[in-house]
Each structure stands twice: as structure tokens, then as C-alpha cells.
Amino acid sequence: MVQKQFKARIKHNRRTGKDLYIMDLQTPDGIFVSKPGQFISVLIPNKTLRRPLSIMSHTGDSLQLLYKVRGEGTKYLSELTEGDTVDFTGPFGNSFELKTRNLLIGAGVGIAPVYYLKSAGTGVNEGVNNSETRLIAGFKTKDEIPADLLPSIDFISTDDGSYGKQGSIVDYAKSYIEEFKPDNICICGPVIVMKLISQIALEKNIDCQVSMERMMGCSIGACRGCVIKINDNGTIKNAAVCKEGTVFDARKVFYGGHEHA
């Protein structure tokens, strides 16, 4: 597999929440093309492995990434400034599909790909007209909400009640599903959130797509470090999230060795 490698200048790299940053890269317009759900792998100097980052937005020559400082690699990224250069490969992975009424659900930094999906709108896949989307999200606390994204989120819950409704987004998903009546649900966030909400969707016979987050070494499916188990037409097999995902039909995904469908 031939990787596409780019060097992009940083337009801005600003803090948008507690340990949360948005990096805006200037990419070659028309050469780098991405879709919601895909990611890039960023080179960190003196580190063997690149860091996978979800794409939060991509319009024209502006590629935006949302990331949280968790270790040396992301700390290095947070210290870069306007005019610095970032070396990355990608985009990798597949994408979400929209239907007529789409409920998009993000939790924590998992908000990035579903925010991209909402902002991209009906341009995500051809043949979908008059598509309606709602974006709801859950966070631990107000400080962990990306401030830049607030205007685009239709409903928010926080575990501690410091913003929006108190509790997990899982607690509100069922009533929101009943109210909005989606024919499609797209989720990204912690595994437990995706598992519980996709169970609700499947019980109601609603199509559901989950964007899996895993530690990725190579981003091309070679190292097999991000493998999950899926049901492929009745056969249980290993699937590399970076290559066969990140987006999967929720009916196919196994959690902790048990199929949740």
C-alpha cells in the first residue's frame, strides 16, 4: 500500500478546553481529500511510531484536528505554533454513511469525527437528499467540552452536571432517539458508550455505525495492533480498525468477546 505523505504548515494551534487543542493545517487543496471518520498519522520527532489523530474538519485547504494531551507525543504537538510544519500520512480508514434522519453521538474527543460528519452534511454520500442531522454529546465535565464546537452541538450532558444535563449521554440517548426518530445513528467515543447506545439502536431496529478508537502502530493494517473481532457474514474474524474501519456496522462488532447484537 502506497502511503501519501504530506508536510503542512500550521495556521493555528489553540487550546479549546482542558488539555484539548485544535490544530489547523494548511493542506494542498484538491490533493489531500478526506471523509468523516478518517484519520491521519502525525510524525513525532525522536519517536518510532506516528500518532493517529481523527480529522475534525476539512474544507478547502484547511484540515482541522482535535486532540487531547495525554503523553509526550501530544504534548509536543500542543507546543507547536503558527508557521511550524507537521509531517503526516493519510488519510486512512473508511467513512460514515448518512441516511434521511441521522442522530450523531460523540463522547469526549470522540466528538471529532461526528462533528465532521455534521459539518460535511449531505455531501458525505451521493443520492441522499434532504438529510437531517442532530448532534448530541457527552463529556465528563464542562472543562472538557471543546469550546469551538459548542454552537454545533444540539444537546450536551456532563457527568458532573457542570454543563447541560447531568449524567452520561447514554442516559439521554434513548429518549432522544424516541423524540427524533432517526433511521441512522453514528457514534464515536469510549467503547462502553458505543456498546450501550448501539444496543438501544439495534433493539429498535435502527441502523447504527460505530467509529472504533484503538491504539494504532502502522495505520495500514500490517502490525495488527488495533485488531477487533467482527462477524463477517457469520464468520468471526479479526479486523484491523485502521484499515477495515474505523467505521463499522454496529451489528458486526464484538465487545469483550461477546457479540452485542
C-alpha positions in Angstrom: 0.0 0.0 0.0 1.4 3.4 -1.0 1.1 5.9 1.7 0.5 9.6 0.9 2.9 11.8 2.8 2.4 15.5 3.3 4.1 18.4 5.0 1.7 21.0 6.1 2.1 24.5 7.7 0.2 25.2 10.9 -2.3 28.0 10.6 -3.1 27.9 14.3 -2.9 25.5 17.2 -5.1 26.7 20.1 -6.4 25.4 23.3 -10.2 24.8 23.3 -10.7 23.1 26.7 -8.9 21.3 29.4 -5.9 19.6 27.7 -7.8 20.0 24.4 -6.4 21.6 21.3 -7.5 22.3 17.8 -4.8 22.3 15.2 -5.5 23.8 11.8 -3.2 22.7 9.0 -2.8 24.2 5.5 -3.0 21.3 3.1 -2.6 21.2 -0.7 -6.2 22.0 -1.9 -7.5 19.2 -4.1 -4.6 16.9 -3.4 -5.5 15.9 0.1 -9.1 14.6 0.2 -10.8 13.2 3.3 -14.1 12.0 4.6 -15.7 12.0 8.1 -14.4 9.0 10.1 -10.9 9.0 8.6 -7.7 9.9 10.4 -4.1 10.9 9.7 -0.9 9.7 11.3 1.4 12.5 12.5 5.2 12.2 12.8 6.6 13.0 16.3 10.4 13.7 16.3 12.5 11.0 18.0 9.5 8.7 18.3 9.3 5.5 16.3 5.5 5.4 15.8 3.4 8.2 14.4 0.3 9.4 16.3 -3.1 8.8 14.8 -5.4 11.8 15.0 -9.1 12.0 13.9 -10.0 14.6 11.4 -12.4 17.1 12.9 -13.0 19.2 9.8 -11.7 19.6 6.3 -12.7 22.4 3.9 -10.6 23.6 1.0 -7.0 23.8 2.2 -7.9 23.8 5.9 -7.5 20.5 7.8 -8.6 20.7 11.5 -7.6 18.1 14.1 -9.0 17.8 17.7 -6.6 16.2 20.1 -6.1 15.8 23.9 -2.7 16.0 25.6 -2.1 12.5 27.0 1.6 11.8 26.7 4.9 13.1 25.2 3.7 12.9 21.6 0.5 15.0 22.1 2.4 17.4 24.4 4.9 18.0 21.6 2.0 18.8 19.3 0.4 21.2 21.8 3.7 23.3 21.9 3.8 23.8 18.1 2.9 27.3 16.9 1.7 29.1 13.7 4.2 28.6 10.9 5.6 25.3 12.2 5.4 22.3 9.9 3.8 19.0 10.5 4.7 15.8 8.7 1.7 13.4 8.3 0.5 10.5 6.2 -3.1 9.6 5.3 -6.0 9.9 5.2 -6.7 6.3 6.4 -9.8 4.3 7.1 -13.3 4.4 5.7 -16.2 6.8 6.4 -19.8 7.1 7.8 -22.8 7.0 5.6 -25.8 9.3 6.0 -29.5 8.4 5.6 -32.6 10.6 5.9 -32.7 11.3 9.6 -29.3 10.9 11.3 -28.5 11.1 15.0 -24.8 11.7 15.6 -23.4 11.0 19.0 -20.0 11.8 20.4 -18.4 11.4 23.8 -15.2 13.1 24.8 -12.7 13.6 21.9 -14.9 11.1 20.0 -16.9 14.2 19.1 -14.3 15.0 16.3 -15.5 12.6 13.5 -19.2 13.0 14.1 -18.8 16.8 14.2 -17.0 16.5 10.8 -20.0 14.4 9.6 -22.5 17.0 10.6 -20.5 19.9 9.1 -20.0 17.9 5.9 -23.7 17.3 5.7 -25.3 15.7 2.6 -22.0 15.9 0.7 -20.9 12.8 2.5 -22.6 10.3 0.2 -24.4 10.8 -3.1 -28.1 10.1 -3.5 -29.1 11.4 -0.1 -31.3 14.4 -0.4 -33.0 16.4 2.4 -30.9 14.7 5.0 -31.4 15.9 8.6 -28.8 15.5 11.3 -28.7 16.1 15.0 -25.5 16.1 17.1 -25.6 15.2 20.8 -22.6 14.7 23.0 -21.5 13.7 26.5 -18.4 14.9 28.5 -17.1 14.3 32.0 -17.2 18.0 32.9 -17.6 21.4 31.3 -13.8 22.0 31.0 -13.6 19.0 28.6 -16.1 20.4 26.1 -14.3 21.8 23.0 -15.5 25.4 23.2 -15.2 25.9 19.4 -17.8 23.2 18.8 -20.5 24.3 21.2 -22.6 26.1 18.6 -22.9 23.0 16.5 -24.0 20.6 19.3 -27.8 20.2 19.8 -27.7 18.6 23.2 -25.0 18.1 25.8 -24.7 16.2 29.1 -21.8 16.2 31.6 -21.2 13.5 34.2 -20.9 16.1 36.9 -23.7 18.4 35.7 -21.4 21.4 35.2 -22.9 22.0 31.8 -26.1 20.9 30.2 -27.9 17.9 31.7 -26.3 15.8 34.4 -25.3 12.2 33.6 -23.9 10.1 30.9 -25.1 10.7 27.3 -26.2 7.1 27.4 -28.8 8.1 30.0 -30.4 10.5 27.5 -29.8 8.7 24.2 -33.0 6.5 24.4 -35.4 9.4 25.0 -33.6 11.5 22.3 -34.0 8.5 19.8 -37.7 8.3 20.6 -38.1 12.0 20.1 -36.1 12.5 16.9 -36.9 9.1 15.4 -33.7 8.6 13.4 -33.3 5.9 10.7 -29.5 6.0 11.3 -27.2 6.5 14.3 -23.5 7.3 14.1 -21.4 7.1 17.3 -17.8 7.7 18.4 -16.5 7.7 21.9 -15.5 5.3 24.7 -16.2 1.6 24.0 -18.8 1.4 26.7 -20.8 4.4 25.3 -20.8 2.9 21.8 -21.8 -0.5 23.1 -24.7 0.7 25.2 -26.1 3.1 22.7 -25.8 0.7 19.8 -27.7 -1.9 21.8 -30.5 0.6 22.1 -30.4 1.2 18.3 -30.4 -2.4 17.4 -33.3 -3.2 19.8 -35.3 -0.5 17.9 -34.1 -1.9 14.5 -32.2 1.4 13.7 -29.1 1.3 11.5 -26.1 2.1 13.6 -22.4 2.8 12.7 -19.6 3.0 15.3 -16.2 4.6 14.8 -13.8 2.5 16.8 -10.8 4.1 18.6 -7.7 1.9 19.1 -4.0 2.5 19.6 -2.5 2.2 16.1 1.1 1.5 15.3 1.3 1.4 11.5 -2.1 2.7 10.3 -2.2 0.4 7.3 -3.2 -2.9 8.9 0.3 -4.5 8.9 1.2 -4.5 12.6 -2.3 -5.9 13.7 -2.0 -3.8 16.9 -5.6 -2.4 16.6 -7.5 -5.6 15.8 -11.0 -6.2 17.0 -13.4 -9.1 16.4 -16.3 -8.7 14.0 -18.9 -11.0 12.5 -18.3 -11.2 8.7 -21.4 -12.9 7.3 -21.5 -15.5 10.1 -17.7 -15.9 10.3 -15.9 -14.5 13.3 -12.7 -12.8 12.2 -10.1 -10.2 13.2 -10.4 -6.8 11.6 -7.8 -4.1 11.8 -9.5 -0.9 12.8 -7.1 1.3 10.9 -7.6 -0.5 7.6 -11.1 -2.1 7.7 -12.6 0.7 9.9 -12.6 2.9 11.7 -16.3 2.8 11.0 -18.1 -0.5 11.4 -21.7 -1.6 11.2 -22.7 -2.0 14.9 -24.3 -5.3 14.2 -20.9 -6.8 13.3 -18.9 -5.6 16.3 -18.0 -7.8 19.3 -17.3 -6.2 22.7 -15.2 -8.2 25.3 -15.6 -11.3 23.3 -19.5 -11.1 23.1 -21.5 -10.0 20.2 -23.9 -7.3 21.3 -26.4 -7.7 18.5 
